[in-house]
Amino acid sequence: MRTRMALLIVGAMVAGNAAVSPAVAADRGKVQRVLGKAVTEGDVPGILAEIRDHHRRWFGSAGVADTAIGSKRRASHRFRIGSATKAFVATVMLQLVAERKVGLDDTVEKWLPGLVHGNGHDGAAVTIRQLLNHTSGIFDYLRDQGAVNQYPNPSPQQLVQIAMTHPASFQPGASWEYSQTNYALVGLIIERASGGALADEIARRIARPLGLAGTYLPGGADTKILGPHSRHYTRLYQTGPDAPTYDVTELNTSPFWAAGGMISTAGDLNRFFGALLGGRLLPPAQQREMFTMVPTKDWLPDTTYGLGVSTVKLPCGTTVWGMGGAIYGSWSYAYGSRDGKHLVATNVNGDWASGRWKDPIGIFNDVLQAEFCSDDHR
């Protein structure tokens, strides 16, 4: 997420068919109408949503998974989840805290000596907690895309070094700013403290225990999405009906890694956030730390941020909890009730929207409002 959301933005355009789970189709008519309008009015290539409401599950889609052959989006489809990755990474870190291998008030300097320094950055003054909740003041390396693009497969250390060439945004703890550099550092600390690769720790601690068969963190050089998946489309920030569309399904995600490199499915996201919000992944003390929220600044409106998770306050006054993410060709939202019993995961396989929506976030918010602001489902 940058300015509007996590990592980056991009997209494609096509109308398509709608698919609904027939057993409970009538229950989610408002949501399905938003999905249909996202394609017919918002010009997104395809959109899917899965709703879990206690023991009931609903899946709906509109548009297409592949513009070349017109295939439908399926519940089994995997997609890149962008900054929703941060919730997984923060969970692993808090599990390490619970195991007393790391402390939230440990400094970056303690774990990564000499890496964060210069231009007002001081690793000895930044804590792991401040990395996790974006109050560190460390410059976001993605704001210097030209420097990032100089590396075909940038390492996390190289990304941090890019950030160090720019002034710190503020003194640690003095304000709030979304920064991918924070989570590059968190990922490095996890690897140092655990002795394992970040991808392996996510798999061992979260994906395998929860049965998240479609969820994993690929290596930077692994450009493919394993298993069934939709194509991912981008317009590279260009707007207008004549903007060219590019297929970026195969993508080098090394610039994103711990900040936004993971792949998942709508069902897996709901299962993960259901377990996280329901207190099944963290002990009570670490659960309280994760959901201690701080105000955001110059980010998404009506939001707060905890340790890798955020809240969105809907127009009806209902607050939902979870995380969203954006990366080239794929935007996602996964939010639900604080107890994790009522959840919605949504994905667009493009990174733009037209008509009354500035981007897919507007569509996602309309989906959440249709689900959580309806008297039938509150």
Helices and strands as residue ranges (DSSP letters): E 18-20, G 22-28, H 29-40, E 46-53, E 56-63, E 79-80, G 82-84, H 85-98, H 108-111, E 117-118, E 121-122, G 123-125, H 128-132, G 141-143, H 145-148, H 156-164, H 180-194, H 198-202, I 203-207, H 208-210, E 233-234, E 246-247, H 257-260, E 263-264, H 266-277, H 284-290, E 294-295, E 303-305, E 310-313, E 319-327, E 330-336, E 342-348, H 360-372
